[in-house]
Amino acid sequence: MLNRKMKEEILNEIDPTKVGQSFAYYVLGKLSNEELYGYMEGYREHFQDFIRDRMLNKEYPTNTDDKVVNVKNQNDIEREIEKVSSSSMLDLEKWMVNLKITKDDWSEIFEEVA
């Protein structure tokens, strides 16, 4: 059994950010391309909902007394959501392609940590 001082020394050597990255790569490496792209599409839907809620609450209210303003704001919101989410998803897809994660890539990062 390790003594307390030795445990603390080991824990102080571990970089939590790299542990998190290693875990993310480990999980991503377990997914097939079909699963990965399915999750990306689900993420896109949640991302769009988040943007829509934020814009409705802050920038473009659609519950005013002026119906023309409400329609214009709703159209502005949908246009902005499409622009932002398309750009973000393209960036994410490029990132995933550039990573070229294999089943064992997570271990390289984990080896740097431990």
Stockholm file with secondary structure:
# STOCKHOLM 1.0

chainA/1-114         MLNRKMKEEILNEIDPTKVGQSFAYYVLGKLSNEELYGYMEGYREHFQDFIRDRMLNKEYPTNTDDKVVNVKNQNDIEREIEKVSSSSMLDLEKWMVNLKITKDDWSEIFEEVA
#=GR chainA/1-114 SS CCCHHHHHHHHHHCCHHHHHHHHHHHHHHHSCHHHHHHHHHHHHHHHHHHHHHHHHHHTCCSCSSCHHHHHHHHHHHHHHHHHHHHHHHHHHHHHHHHHCCCTTHHHHHHHHHC
#=GC SS_cons         CCCHHHHHHHHHHCCHHHHHHHHHHHHHHHSCHHHHHHHHHHHHHHHHHHHHHHHHHHTCCSCSSCHHHHHHHHHHHHHHHHHHHHHHHHHHHHHHHHHCCCTTHHHHHHHHHC
//
